[in-house]
Amino acid sequence: DGEVDIRRFIKALKSVGYQGPLVVEREVGDQAGRLREVARGLDFLRECLAG
């Protein structure tokens, strides 16, 4: 999603020992849509961090 290769970016952060926060930012019109998209983004981040 987007133009940044998030998987590669997170791999680079891990390689330099970054342990700070990561933010899931989604722009969707309604509250229910935002919650779904944030949950989707969180799942994606967890997958990236595990790999």
C-alpha positions in Angstrom: 0.0 0.0 0.0 1.5 3.3 -1.0 4.9 4.1 -2.6 7.2 3.0 0.2 8.4 -0.6 0.3 7.4 -1.0 4.0 8.9 -4.5 4.3 12.3 -3.3 3.1 12.0 -0.2 5.3 11.2 -2.2 8.5 14.1 -4.6 7.6 16.4 -1.6 7.4 15.2 -0.3 10.8 15.7 -3.6 12.4 19.2 -3.9 10.9 20.3 -0.7 12.7 18.7 -1.8 16.0 15.7 0.6 15.9 13.3 -0.3 18.7 11.1 2.8 18.8 7.4 3.1 18.0 5.8 2.5 14.6 2.6 4.3 13.6 -0.3 2.9 11.6 -1.9 5.9 9.7 -5.0 5.3 7.6 -7.3 7.9 6.0 -10.8 6.5 5.6 -14.1 8.4 5.9 -16.0 6.7 8.7 -15.1 5.4 12.1 -15.8 1.7 11.2 -13.7 2.0 8.1 -10.8 3.6 10.1 -11.0 0.7 12.6 -10.9 -1.9 9.9 -8.0 -0.2 8.1 -6.0 0.2 11.3 -6.5 -3.4 12.2 -5.4 -4.4 8.7 -2.3 -2.1 9.0 -1.5 -3.6 12.4 -1.7 -7.1 11.0 0.6 -6.1 8.2 3.2 -4.5 10.6 3.1 -7.6 12.8 3.8 -9.8 9.7 6.7 -7.5 8.7 8.2 -7.5 12.1 8.0 -11.3 12.4 9.8 -11.8 9.1 
